[in-house]
Amino acid sequence: MMYRTLFPRDVFSELDRLQRELQESFDISPSIRGTGRGGFPALNVGGTPQSIEIFAFAPGVDPKSIELNLDRGVLSISGERPSDIPQTEDKKQSVHIRERFAGRFRRVVSLSDDIDPNGVTANYRDGVLRVSVKRRESAQPRRITVE
């Protein structure tokens, strides 16, 4: 006796996709720290005693289209990622799955008070934007000798 299944073969991946979409709808928060998980570009933010390092993972973005602004300790990263789906003149084109982000984006990161706004550098290489913000000299740790 053969049994037929009522579900597609890859039911677990569909359930995983549905769970991700539901989670993203609850994670998005319009706060000063930007969107929640699932925002584009993905960010890693860390620090050393000398600087704050921000890595934005943005493959497929033209570095000339990226705009960085630092205003009162708030760093904003914005730009646009073009769609990789070719547009045709006839209206018969359809997209079945679209998991890669395309369009305008903006991420905001609030920084600590000890940054030096004149010590910001940024470079883009292999799809990763690296922004380094130096800390003020007065905020650097230093050893004080006792006499």
C-alpha positions as CSV (number, residue, x, y, z in Angstrom):
1,M,0.0,0.0,0.0
2,M,1.4,3.4,-1.0
3,Y,0.8,6.5,1.1
4,R,0.7,10.0,-0.3
5,T,1.7,12.9,1.8
6,L,-0.4,16.0,2.1
7,F,2.6,18.2,2.7
8,P,5.4,19.2,0.3
9,R,8.6,17.3,0.8
10,D,10.4,20.3,2.3
11,V,7.8,21.2,5.0
12,F,10.5,21.9,7.6
13,S,12.1,24.6,5.5
14,E,8.7,26.2,4.9
15,L,8.0,26.2,8.6
16,D,11.4,27.7,9.3
17,R,10.7,30.4,6.8
18,L,7.3,31.2,8.3
19,Q,8.8,31.3,11.8
20,R,11.6,33.8,10.6
21,E,9.0,36.0,8.9
22,L,6.8,36.1,12.1
23,Q,9.8,36.8,14.3
24,E,11.0,39.6,12.0
25,S,7.6,41.3,12.2
26,F,7.9,41.4,16.0
27,D,11.6,42.3,16.1
28,I,11.5,45.5,14.1
29,S,11.6,48.4,16.5
30,P,11.8,52.1,15.4
31,S,14.4,53.0,17.9
32,I,17.6,55.0,17.7
33,R,19.6,51.8,17.5
34,G,18.0,50.9,14.1
35,T,15.9,48.0,13.1
36,G,15.9,44.7,14.9
37,R,17.3,41.4,13.7
38,G,16.9,41.0,10.0
39,G,17.9,44.6,9.0
40,F,20.1,45.2,6.0
41,P,23.0,45.5,6.1
42,A,23.8,43.2,9.0
43,L,26.0,44.9,11.6
44,N,28.8,43.9,14.0
45,V,29.7,46.6,16.4
46,G,32.7,46.3,18.8
47,G,35.3,48.3,20.5
48,T,38.9,48.6,21.6
49,P,40.3,51.1,24.1
50,Q,41.4,53.2,21.1
51,S,38.3,53.0,18.8
52,I,34.9,51.8,18.0
53,E,34.7,49.4,15.1
54,I,31.5,49.0,13.0
55,F,31.3,46.3,10.3
56,A,28.4,46.5,7.8
57,F,27.9,43.4,5.6
58,A,26.6,44.8,2.4
59,P,27.5,42.7,-0.7
60,G,26.3,44.0,-4.0
61,V,26.2,47.6,-2.9
62,D,28.2,50.2,-4.9
63,P,30.5,52.0,-2.4
64,K,29.7,55.3,-4.0
65,S,26.0,54.9,-3.1
66,I,26.8,54.5,0.6
67,E,26.3,57.6,2.7
68,L,27.7,57.9,6.3
69,N,26.7,60.7,8.7
70,L,27.9,61.3,12.2
71,D,25.8,63.7,14.2
72,R,25.9,64.1,18.0
73,G,27.2,60.6,18.6
74,V,24.7,58.9,16.2
75,L,26.2,57.2,13.1
76,S,23.8,56.6,10.2
77,I,24.6,54.3,7.3
78,S,22.3,54.6,4.3
79,G,22.4,53.7,0.6
80,E,20.7,51.6,-2.0
81,R,21.1,48.1,-3.3
82,P,19.9,47.5,-6.8
83,S,17.6,44.7,-7.7
84,D,19.3,41.7,-9.4
85,I,16.1,40.6,-11.1
86,P,16.0,42.0,-14.6
87,Q,13.0,44.0,-15.5
88,T,11.2,43.1,-18.7
89,E,8.8,45.3,-20.7
90,D,6.1,42.7,-20.8
91,K,4.1,42.2,-17.6
92,K,4.3,38.4,-17.6
93,Q,7.3,38.2,-15.3
94,S,6.8,36.8,-11.8
95,V,9.0,36.2,-8.9
96,H,8.4,33.2,-6.7
97,I,11.0,33.6,-4.0
98,R,12.9,36.7,-3.1
99,E,15.2,36.4,-0.1
100,R,17.9,38.9,-1.1
101,F,17.2,42.5,0.0
102,A,17.0,45.2,-2.7
103,G,16.1,48.8,-2.4
104,R,17.0,51.7,0.0
105,F,18.4,51.0,3.4
106,R,19.3,52.9,6.6
107,R,20.9,51.7,9.8
108,V,21.5,53.9,12.8
109,V,24.1,53.2,15.6
110,S,24.3,55.3,18.8
111,L,27.9,55.7,19.9
112,S,29.4,56.4,23.3
113,D,30.2,60.0,24.5
114,D,34.0,59.5,24.3
115,I,34.3,59.4,20.5
116,D,36.4,61.9,18.4
117,P,34.2,63.1,15.5
118,N,37.3,64.1,13.5
119,G,38.8,60.6,13.8
120,V,36.4,58.6,11.6
121,T,37.6,56.4,8.7
122,A,35.6,54.1,6.4
123,N,36.5,51.7,3.7
124,Y,34.6,49.1,1.7
125,R,36.2,45.9,0.6
126,D,34.8,42.5,-0.5
127,G,31.2,43.5,0.4
128,V,32.1,44.7,3.9
129,L,32.0,48.3,5.0
130,R,34.4,49.0,7.9
131,V,33.9,52.2,9.9
132,S,36.4,53.0,12.6
133,V,35.7,55.8,15.0
134,K,38.6,56.9,17.3
135,R,38.1,57.6,20.9
136,R,39.2,61.0,22.4
137,E,42.7,61.0,23.7
138,S,41.4,62.0,27.1
139,A,39.3,58.8,27.2
140,Q,42.3,56.6,26.5
141,P,43.5,54.3,29.3
142,R,46.9,55.3,30.7
143,R,49.2,54.2,33.4
144,I,50.0,56.7,36.1
145,T,53.2,56.3,38.0
146,V,53.2,56.9,41.7
147,E,56.1,59.0,43.0
